[in-house]
Amino acid sequence: MTFFLLLVIAAIVLGIIGVVVKGLFYLLLIGIVVFIAGLVYLVLHIRRSGRNGRTVR
């Protein structure tokens, strides 16, 4: 979960810098890609941890 939060924070920082600084629009795009990668990581992490927690009785 810490890795996901780190990715989201990095995406936010890159996005803000990309919007504010003129000529660094590519940082906004990199921030969006990092954010999507963070969401994919979170989904995969939830799926993997969800399978191990279920026991059939």
DRENDO-1510 file (C-alpha; in Angstrom, 1 decimal, always signed):
<recs>
REC; n; res; u; v; w
REC; 1; MET; +0.0; +0.0; +0.0 .
REC; 2; THR; +2.9; +2.3; +0.7 .
REC; 3; PHE; +4.2; +1.8; -2.9 .
REC; 4; PHE; +0.7; +2.8; -4.3 .
REC; 5; LEU; +0.7; +6.0; -2.2 .
REC; 6; LEU; +4.2; +6.8; -3.3 .
REC; 7; LEU; +3.2; +6.4; -7.0 .
REC; 8; VAL; +0.1; +8.6; -6.5 .
REC; 9; ILE; +2.1; +11.4; -4.8 .
REC; 10; ALA; +4.7; +11.3; -7.5 .
REC; 11; ALA; +2.0; +11.5; -10.2 .
REC; 12; ILE; +0.5; +14.5; -8.4 .
REC; 13; VAL; +3.8; +16.3; -8.1 .
REC; 14; LEU; +4.7; +15.6; -11.8 .
REC; 15; GLY; +1.3; +16.7; -12.9 .
REC; 16; ILE; +1.4; +20.0; -11.0 .
REC; 17; ILE; +4.9; +20.8; -12.3 .
REC; 18; GLY; +3.8; +19.9; -15.8 .
REC; 19; VAL; +0.9; +22.3; -15.6 .
REC; 20; VAL; +2.6; +25.2; -13.8 .
REC; 21; VAL; +6.0; +25.3; -15.6 .
REC; 22; LYS; +5.7; +26.4; -19.2 .
REC; 23; GLY; +7.1; +23.9; -21.7 .
REC; 24; LEU; +7.0; +20.9; -19.4 .
REC; 25; PHE; +3.7; +19.5; -20.6 .
REC; 26; TYR; +5.4; +16.1; -21.0 .
REC; 27; LEU; +5.7; +15.9; -17.2 .
REC; 28; LEU; +1.9; +16.1; -17.0 .
REC; 29; LEU; +1.7; +13.2; -19.4 .
REC; 30; ILE; +4.3; +11.2; -17.4 .
REC; 31; GLY; +2.3; +12.0; -14.2 .
REC; 32; ILE; -0.9; +10.6; -15.8 .
REC; 33; VAL; +1.0; +7.4; -16.8 .
REC; 34; VAL; +2.4; +7.0; -13.3 .
REC; 35; PHE; -1.1; +7.4; -11.8 .
REC; 36; ILE; -2.5; +4.8; -14.1 .
REC; 37; ALA; +0.3; +2.5; -13.2 .
REC; 38; GLY; -0.4; +3.0; -9.5 .
REC; 39; LEU; -4.1; +2.1; -10.1 .
REC; 40; VAL; -3.1; -1.0; -12.0 .
REC; 41; TYR; -0.7; -2.0; -9.1 .
REC; 42; LEU; -3.5; -1.4; -6.6 .
REC; 43; VAL; -6.0; -3.6; -8.5 .
REC; 44; LEU; -3.5; -6.4; -8.8 .
REC; 45; HIS; -2.5; -6.2; -5.2 .
REC; 46; ILE; -6.1; -6.3; -4.0 .
REC; 47; ARG; -6.8; -9.3; -6.3 .
REC; 48; ARG; -3.8; -11.2; -5.0 .
REC; 49; SER; -4.4; -10.5; -1.3 .
REC; 50; GLY; -8.2; -11.3; -1.7 .
REC; 51; ARG; -7.6; -14.8; -2.8 .
REC; 52; ASN; -5.4; -15.8; +0.1 .
REC; 53; GLY; -7.8; -14.5; +2.7 .
REC; 54; ARG; -10.7; -16.6; +1.7 .
REC; 55; THR; -11.1; -20.0; +3.3 .
REC; 56; VAL; -13.8; -22.6; +2.6 .
REC; 57; ARG; -15.2; -24.3; +5.7 .
</recs>
